């Protein structure tokens, strides 16, 4: 089968639509770099258009793919299968809109999510503090692509993995919502006392190793997390590793972002190295699941505490003073027994997703370069 030679511009238009004076919505769903990871996106609430940051400009539509132009090595991209009508992304993204009758939208998404595409962008990024690429670099990347029917077949194979992953994520969300509802019932019906975080939990503040210790190799290295880039719905996902860790979070610890966006929370299912953008919490009495929901409720609004001229941040001293309303040990223990079952189910589903992603990522480059015929 003959594949056509060209570039990315042959398959899509880049940044085709920005907010104009005729924009019909007073509220928007805004997505910035902190909202998007490797094929995943944090669900965002609506904000008034009048209060949106100046960088909230790019309109996204059904079947658009977004790709981070700032620090492309972080692999922030997402496919909008069915976005809200008022979805807007930051100018830190390029919006790739597939060309009708020439490009399968999912094929385009898998094209830009292939690691070789990321390596190309990193090779052409410019700027020391905020390395970035421009749309011409993205669109000008040389590629080979098959006819539309073959694109659809390739996308269908890879989408089968992502559909299973998405179903597992929905199950995880339902389990987490169930646990939170049980927690809320306790808050509404039981006697509560205020305790500081210092009284309730141990805290490990992150410290970043030097960048020359970072690696993509898993073997004999610990996963490394600097901030929320690889946070998911529940468990953090590993992308980068470190061969000289300084500060360690243990399996089951709660990860908490101490730099913008302050208050994001995830569990870690493995022993990891944490950088300066994170801290790790460990309940002093073993009520880890209850403490997770206490944090989640208190920090429902990001940056609820913290200050800083450039980035909102929170110090260990500030964190330790935060007071959380807490029931008796007996009630927390009863919650822990029930929540632990849900935690383990979520952990198993997360591990399934990890294996599915690994299988998909092995197949992805072989399909995209025509090594495997369909």
N, C-alpha and C positions, 0 to 999 in steps of 0.2 A: 504493500500500500504506500502510495506516495504522499509524503507530508510536505506542506508548503513552507518555504522559508520566508521570514519576514521579521517583524518586531511586534511588541505588545500593542502599539498603536493600531495594528491591523485588526486586533480583536476587540478593542474597546475605546471609548472616549474617556478622558481623564478630567475630573473636576468639571463636569458639564453644567452644573447648576448651583448657584449660590442664592442665599436669601436676598430678596429684592424688596422694594418698597410696597410691592403688591402681595407680599407673603400673607396667606390667608389665616394663619394661626396666631393666637395671642399667647399660647403656651407651647413649649417645645420639649421634646425628649432629647437631652444633650449628652453626647458621648465624647469623652476626651481620652487621652492616652492612658490614664489610670483606669478607665472603664473596660479596656479591651486587651485581651491576651491572644494567645495562639489559637484562634478559631473560637474563642469564647468571649462573651460580653456580660458585664454586670448590668442587671436591670435597673434602669434609672427612672426616678419619678419626674413628673412634669415640673418645669420651672417657667416663670413668666418670661416671655421674650424680652421684655423691657429690662430684665435683670440678668440676662445672659451675658457671658463674657464676650468681648469683641471678637475673639477667635472662633465663636460659634457661628459658622457661616455656610458650611457645605451641606447641601440638601442630599439626603439619600433616599432612594426609591427601591421598590421590590427588585430583587436580583442584582443589586449593586454589591460590589466588594469594596471594603475600605482597607487601606494599607498605610501603616505609619511611615511618614517621611522623616520624622525625627527619631534618631537612634534606631534605625531599621534592624539592627542586630538583635533587638529585644523581641522581634517577631510578633508585632501587634497587628493582627489582621482579622477580618470577620466578614462573613457572607450574610447579607440581609435577605433572608428567604421571605420574610413577611414582616417588614418593619411597620412601626406606627407611622401614620401619615405625616406626623410632625417631627420626624426623626432628623436631627441635625448633628453633624460631627465637627470636631475642631479642625482648624486649618493645619493642624499637625498631621492630618491624614490626607491621602489622595483617594478620591472616589473614582472607582473604575466601573464604568457602565458598559456592559457587553453590547456589541453591535448586533442588531436584529438580523436573523436569518444567516448569520455567519458564526456566531459564538454561543456555545452553551454556557449559561451563567456559572454553573458549578465547575465546569472545566476551567474557566477563567480563575475562579477562586483557588482550585487546586494547583494551577500553574504558578500563582504568586506565593502559595504556601509551601512550595517545594524548597528544601534547604538550599539548593543551588541558586535559586532566585535571591534568597536572602544574602548569600555570599556575594553575589553580583552587586547588590545595593551597598553592602558594607564596603566593598572595594572602591565605590565611587562616592561615598559620603564625604562631606566637607564640613569643617568647623571643629574646633577643639572642645569647647564646652557643650555644645549641642550639635553633634554631628548629624547631618541631614542630607537628603537627596531631593532633587527637584523633579517635577513631573516629567520633564524631558528625558531624564535619566531612566525613569521607570518605563516610559513609553518607548524609548529607543532601544531597550534590551533586545538583542537578536534572539529569535526563537524559531522553532519549527513546530507546526501544528497540523493536525489531521483535518479531514473534512468533518462537517458538522455531525453526521451520523456517528462517526467514530468518537468524536468528542463526547457525545451523549452516552455512549457505551462506557467509556473510561470514567466519566462522572458518576454513572450509575453504580459501577463496582465500588468506587471509593465512598460514595454516599451511603452504601449499605452499612459500612463500618460506623459512619457518623450518625446514622439513624439509630443504631443500637446504643451508641454513646448518649445520644439525646434522650432516648427513653430511660436510660439509667439515671440521667441527671434529673428527669422529671420525678422519678421515684425517690431520689435523694431529697428533692425539694419537699415532697409530701411528708417524708419522715421527719425532716427538720421542722416543718410547720406543725406537725403533730406534737413533737416535743415542746415546742414553744407555747402551744396552747395549754399543755399541762402545766408548764411553768407559770403562765399567766393566771391560771386558776389558783395556784398556790399564792401568788402575789395578792389576789383579790380576796382570798378567804382566810388566810393564816395571819397570825400575829407576826409582825416584822420588826426587827431592830436594825439600827444603822451600824455598820462596821466599815472601817476604811479598807482599801485594797491591801494596804500594808498588813492589816490584821488577817485578811482572808487568804492571801496568796504570796508565794515567793515570786520574785521577778528577776529575769536575766536580761539586762540591756545589751543590745547588739553592738558589735564592733567590727568594722570591715577590715578584712585582710587586704594586702596590697593586690593590685589588679593582676600582677604576674603570676599569682597563685590560682587564678580562675582557669577552668578547663571544661571542655565538653565531655570528658572521659569519666565514666562512672567508677571504674575499677579502683579500689583502695582510696577513693575520695568521698568526701561528704557533700550532699546537696547544699548549695549556697543560695540564700535568699537575702537580698538587699532591701526590698520593699514589697509592694503589693502586686508587682507585675504578673506574678504567676499564682496569685490567689485564685481560688475557684469558689464554688458555692459553699464548700465545707472544708475540704482538705487541700492544702497547698500542693501545686504540681511542680515537679523538679525539671529544670532545664539546664542550669549551670551548676558546676561542682567546684570544690575548693580542695587543694592539697595541703593547706596550712591554716586550718580553722583557728579562730581565736575564741569566740563565744559560741556556746553550744546550746541548742534546744533539744530536749529529749523527746522520744516517741510519746505522743499523747499530749504534749504541751500545747497551749493556746498561743498563737502568734498574734501580735497586736501592732499595728502601724503607729509609730510615734512621730512620723513626718507626714506631710500632706500626701494623701488624705488621712488625717489622724482618725483613728477609731475603726479602721477595717480589721476584721477578725477572721482567722482561719485556724484549724487544727493542723498539726503535722503528724503524719502517721509513721515518720521515720526520725532518726537522729539526724540533725542538720546543723549547719553553720549559719548564724544570723549576723547580718550587717547592721549598720547604724540606723537604718530606717525602721527596724523592728525591735520589739522586745518579746520575751516569752514568759507566760504566766503558768504557775503550777499551784493548784489549790493546796493549802496547808493541811486540810483534813481529808483530802481525797475526793472532794465533791466537784470534780472537774467539769462535768456536764452542767451542773447547776450554775457554777461560776461563769461558764461560757455564756449562758443565757442572761445572767446578770449584766455582763459586759455588753452583750448584744442590745439589750433594752436600753441601757444607759447611754450608749454611744450610737443611738438610732440616727442621730444627725452627725455626719462627719465633721471633724474639726470643732466638736462641741467644747473642747478645751484646747489650750495651746496658743502659742503666739510666735511671732517671727516676722522680720521685715520682708523676706522673700518667700520662705516656705513656712506654713503653719507647722508647729512642732510642739511636743510636750516632753518635759523632763521627767526623770524618775521621781524627783521630789513632788512634782505636781500630781503624778499618777498615784503615788502612795497616799495622798490626802483625799482622793476621791472616795465618797461614802456611798455604799450600796446597801439597799434594804434587804435584809436577810432573815429567813425563818429559822426555826430550831434545827439542831443537828439531825434530829429524828426525821423531820420532814425532808430535809435535803438528802438524807440517806435513802428514803423511800423513792424520791425522785430519781436518784442516781441509779437504783436497781432497774427501773423501767427505761430510763434514758440510755443506759449502757447497752441494752438490747438494740435500740435504734442506732446507736453509734456504731455497733458492730456490723449491722446491716449496711449502713452507709459506707463503712470501710470496705466491705466486700464488694459493693457496687463500684466504688472508686477503683479498687484493684482490677476489676473487670474492665473498666474503662481504660486503665493504663495499658493493659494487654491489647485491647482493641486498637488503641492509638499506635502502639508499637508495631502491630501487624500492618495497619494502614500505612504508616510512615515507611516501612520497608518496601511496600508495594508501590507507593506513590511515585518515586523517581523512575522506577522501571516502566511504569505505564506512561509517564509524561515524556520519556525520551524514546518511546516506541520499542523498547527492549522486549516488552511483553505484548504480544498481539491480542486484540480483542475481536 
